[in-house]
Amino acid sequence: MKITINKNQQAINFKTHVGTIIMIAGQKAKAGIEHFKYPIPRDIGVSTFELIDAVEEETEMSVYGGYKCISDGMIRFSIGS
């Protein structure tokens, strides 16, 4: 029996994480919070920096990672004003 990696599932997981981060950012922005942390996902098949870039692109840089945004297994996102 041949075992292969389901690349489609990794793409779905990646899009799900991007959508979740954007949803959290929207909730935090409504509450007046400028920063939040998100755990580094392990199931997306791409680097953490690619995830940050995708979020920044989707939100037109209104949600961004910034300088030294990765620490202790978390990504620190900032919400632009």
Contacts in CASP RR format, 6 or more apart in sequence:
PFRMAT RR
TARGET T0000
AUTHOR 0000-0000-0000
METHOD contacts of the structure
MODEL  1
MKITINKNQQAINFKTHVGTIIMIAGQKAKAGIEHFKYPIPRDIGVSTFE
LIDAVEEETEMSVYGGYKCISDGMIRFSIGS
10 43 0 8 1.000
10 44 0 8 1.000
10 45 0 8 1.000
10 46 0 8 1.000
13 41 0 8 1.000
13 43 0 8 1.000
13 44 0 8 1.000
13 45 0 8 1.000
14 44 0 8 1.000
14 45 0 8 1.000
14 46 0 8 1.000
14 51 0 8 1.000
14 54 0 8 1.000
17 41 0 8 1.000
17 44 0 8 1.000
17 51 0 8 1.000
18 51 0 8 1.000
18 54 0 8 1.000
18 55 0 8 1.000
18 58 0 8 1.000
19 58 0 8 1.000
20 38 0 8 1.000
21 38 0 8 1.000
21 51 0 8 1.000
21 55 0 8 1.000
21 63 0 8 1.000
21 77 0 8 1.000
22 55 0 8 1.000
22 58 0 8 1.000
22 59 0 8 1.000
22 63 0 8 1.000
24 36 0 8 1.000
24 38 0 8 1.000
25 36 0 8 1.000
25 55 0 8 1.000
25 59 0 8 1.000
25 63 0 8 1.000
25 77 0 8 1.000
25 79 0 8 1.000
26 79 0 8 1.000
28 34 0 8 1.000
28 35 0 8 1.000
28 36 0 8 1.000
28 79 0 8 1.000
29 79 0 8 1.000
33 79 0 8 1.000
34 78 0 8 1.000
34 79 0 8 1.000
34 80 0 8 1.000
34 81 0 8 1.000
35 76 0 8 1.000
35 77 0 8 1.000
35 78 0 8 1.000
35 79 0 8 1.000
36 76 0 8 1.000
36 77 0 8 1.000
36 79 0 8 1.000
37 74 0 8 1.000
37 75 0 8 1.000
37 76 0 8 1.000
37 77 0 8 1.000
38 74 0 8 1.000
38 75 0 8 1.000
38 77 0 8 1.000
39 73 0 8 1.000
39 74 0 8 1.000
39 75 0 8 1.000
40 48 0 8 1.000
40 70 0 8 1.000
40 73 0 8 1.000
40 74 0 8 1.000
40 75 0 8 1.000
41 51 0 8 1.000
44 51 0 8 1.000
48 70 0 8 1.000
48 75 0 8 1.000
51 75 0 8 1.000
52 64 0 8 1.000
52 65 0 8 1.000
52 69 0 8 1.000
52 75 0 8 1.000
52 77 0 8 1.000
55 63 0 8 1.000
55 64 0 8 1.000
55 65 0 8 1.000
55 77 0 8 1.000
56 63 0 8 1.000
56 64 0 8 1.000
56 65 0 8 1.000
62 79 0 8 1.000
62 80 0 8 1.000
63 77 0 8 1.000
63 78 0 8 1.000
63 79 0 8 1.000
63 80 0 8 1.000
64 77 0 8 1.000
64 78 0 8 1.000
64 80 0 8 1.000
65 75 0 8 1.000
65 76 0 8 1.000
65 77 0 8 1.000
65 78 0 8 1.000
66 76 0 8 1.000
66 78 0 8 1.000
69 75 0 8 1.000
69 76 0 8 1.000
69 77 0 8 1.000
69 78 0 8 1.000
70 76 0 8 1.000
END
